Amino acid sequence: MSVVTAEPVASHLLLSTRLVRELGEPRSTLRATTDRLGAAVLIHAGGEVDACNEHTWRHLINEAATSVPASGLLIVDVTDLDFMGCCALSVLAEEAERCRRRGVSLRLASSPSAVARIVSACGLSEILPVFPTADAALTLRG
């Protein structure tokens, strides 16, 4: 007798045309992909988030969050961000509160410890738990 276990397969989360256009602009410094894995949505962000693209970042985070079912996870992997302005953390904190009201947990994944230190210094550790990898954020209880 053999036992077969199936891992959920990740599929891309389709973003709105407007958001895809904003992310695809030649001068855009923000790159992102979104994937759905069961009841979780993962955003893999790269490049930079600053005041110039805060609107796009907010739109990305909100659009991904609204596609997460109640009791699901929204994981934002910021490991590949070269720069993350305070506005990026503000957007994440605001969305984390909205997610919490819906029963959704927002988690950050970041291998550099600087992000965890900044989150802690801002007093946001409880609302924005930081995990070393997206896999850890997906599997560990925060």
HELIX and SHEET records of a PDB file:
HELIX    1   1 THR A   17  GLY A   24  1                                   8    
HELIX    2   2 GLU A   54  THR A   66  1                                  13    
HELIX    3   3 CYS A   86  ARG A  102  1                                  17    
HELIX    4   4 SER A  113  ALA A  121  1                                   9    
HELIX    5   5 ALA A  134  THR A  139  1                                   6    
SHEET    1   A 6 SER A  11  HIS A  12  0                                        
SHEET    2   A 6 LEU A  30  LEU A  37 -1                                        
SHEET    3   A 6 ALA A  40  VAL A  49 -1                                        
SHEET    4   A 6 LEU A  73  MET A  84  1                                        
SHEET    5   A 6 SER A 105  ALA A 109  1                                        
SHEET    6   A 6 VAL A 130  PHE A 131  1                                        
END                                                                             
